[in-house]
Amino acid sequence: MTAQPRSAPPPPARPVRVNASAMESLIEGIMARGGATDDEAAETASHLVGANLAGHDSHGIARITRYHAWLKDGTLKPGTDPKAIVDTPALIQFDGQRGIGQYLCAAATRAGIERAKANGSAIVAMRRAGHIGRLGHYAEMAAEGGIVSIQFCNVAGSLLVAPYGAAQRTMSTNPVAVGIPNGPDDPFILDFATAYVAEGKALVAATGGKALPDDALVGADGVRTGDPEALYGASAFTALPDASGGTGALRTMGEHKGSGLALACDLLAGVLTGNGTNAGDEPFGNGWLAIFVEPSRLDDTSRFTAGVMDYVHMVRTAKLADGFDKVRIPGDVERETRAERLANGIPLSPVLLDAILSIAAELSVDFERDSLLVSPHSDAPRPATD
C-alpha cells in the first residue's frame, strides 16, 4: 500500500498585537498560581516577554504553555535555589535541582559577574536546571555589568536535532552566546542555537505563527522539509505540540561546522558540568558553562573600550552590498525589534493567545483578552527582520 502523504501545515494565522507589560503581568500570575515563588514568577515573566521584545519568539511567550504543563507534572520544581557544589574564587559549580531555569541562571550569572569583578575572571557551571530560556539574556546581563562572557548550553533529555549527515536525532538545539560591552547600551550580543532553527521556532510555526524554512527539518526518510509535523507528529497544530511525537528531526546550522559546535556544547555544558547528554536516559535539564572576564584586567593598553567602539564603527560603516540598508552587528536587530514592539505591541498568534488565556482561566487568573490587545502605530520604527 502506498503511504499517504502528510497534510500540509495550515497557513499562519494573522497575528494580534499584545501589550508587553500586560502580558508580563498575565504570565507572572500564571507562574505564581502554578506554584512558583514571587521571585521565580517575576523573573520568568520578564524573561519570556523580553525574548519576544527582542524578536526571539521561540524563547518567549509561547513557552508558558509548556512551563504550565511542567509545573503540573513535577518536571519543574518551584521554590528551588541554585545549590553551590563547588565554590572557589575562580570557579563555581551549581546544581539547579530541576528548578525554574530563568531564575536559576540569572542568579548564577550575577554570581559570575560578581566573581569576575572581584578576581578578574570566573568560570560558572550549572547542571540540572529547568529550561533557562534565551541564552543571550545572560550575555546582556554580563555586558551591562561591563563583563565579557562566553556561554555554552546543552539540553539533556531533549532529542531534537540530527547531526550533519544523519536522519536521526542524537542531540538538542544547544545554543552559544558571546557578550562584549560596547558603551552603555550598544553591546555586541551574539546568540544562536546550533540547530538551523530553534525548537521554539518550530513550536511557533505549529501553533499558528510564522512558517519554517522548507529545509529546517529532516524527515526519517532523510528528505528535508519545513513541515512541523516531522518534529511533532500528530500533536502538531494542537495547543501543546509534543516534540517526541514525530519521526523527523531539526537540522544543525552550518552543515558540518554547526554540527561540530553542537557536539562541543554537549561535551562542555553537558558532560563537563555533569548535566548529562542525550546518550542515556537523563531527564530534561539544561547544562550551562560560562566564562566571565573583567576586561580591564587583561587590557594593559587601556584601549579595550575605544578599540571595541572603533572596530564596531568600522564594521557598521562598511560599503553596502546590494539589497542591504545597513551593516549590523549582533544585537542590533534585537534593539531595533525591541523599539518597534514596545511601540506597536508584540505580535502573537491568536491560537497561542487563546491557549494562554485558557490556562489563566484554569488557574483563576483574571484577565480579559481585550485588555491585552493593542493597535500598532503606523509611524513607529520597524525592525530589520521579523
Secondary structure, 3 states (H helix, E strand, C coil): CCCCCCCCCCCCCCCEEECHHHHHHHHHHHHHHCCCCHHHHHHHHHHHHHHHHCCCHHHCHHHHHHHHHHHHHCCCCCCCCCEEEEECCCEEEEECCCCCHHHHHHHHHHHHHHHHHHHCEEEEEEEEECCCCCHHHHHHHHHHCCCEEEEEEEEECCCCEECCCCCCCCECCCEEEEEECCCCCCCEEEEEECECCCHHHHHHHHCCCCCCCCCCEECCCCCEECCCHHHHHHHCCCCCCCCCCCCCEEEECCHHHHHHHHHHHHHHHHHCCCCCCCCCCCCCEEEEEEEEECHHHCCCCCCHHHHHHHHHHHHHCCCCCCCCCCCCCCCHHHHHHHHHHHHHCEEECHHHHHHHHHHHHHCCCCCCHHHHECCCCCCCCCCCCC
